[in-house]
Amino acid sequence: MVMSMIDCNILAFKGNYYLLPTLAIAQAIILPGEYNVNIHSPFLGFYDWQNLKVPIVTFDLLPVQGKLRQPKIAILHGLPQNGNLSILATLFDGRARRIQLNEENLIWADESQMLATVTIQKENIDVVIVDLQKLSMQANQLAMMSVTQITK
């Protein structure tokens, strides 16, 4: 039996660990300007990229609040040729580590949420696989709320 492997980035955000499959990575871009870390949400706003409003989400890899450090690299997901993912840019702040993950080790938490957890034995931590579509929907909802508040 051949075991399939998934290559992932492991990310830490506010005390939780997340896995971002590298299969989802479409393109890396360097973002201009300064972004502030929101202590309540990883959503930073939108970036105009090729006539698209791309939600920008940060994963704060180090326990430091405030402005993000240079360089500001965003990984863009869900390009038209990768239609199964939403268009979302993940802003990396700090170091992302890459691991190999066996599909057989995934424990599905809730099928309706499409979330999975896995324990990485080497580091003895539990991680959650990021649902990019759900994260993108949340970012869009936050953006709509912000626009509504501004226009009132």
Helices and strands as residue ranges (DSSP letters): E 5-13, E 16-21, G 22-24, E 25-30, E 43-49, E 52-60, E 73-77, G 80-82, E 88-93, E 97-102, G 103-105, E 107-110, E 115-120, E 125-129, H 132-151
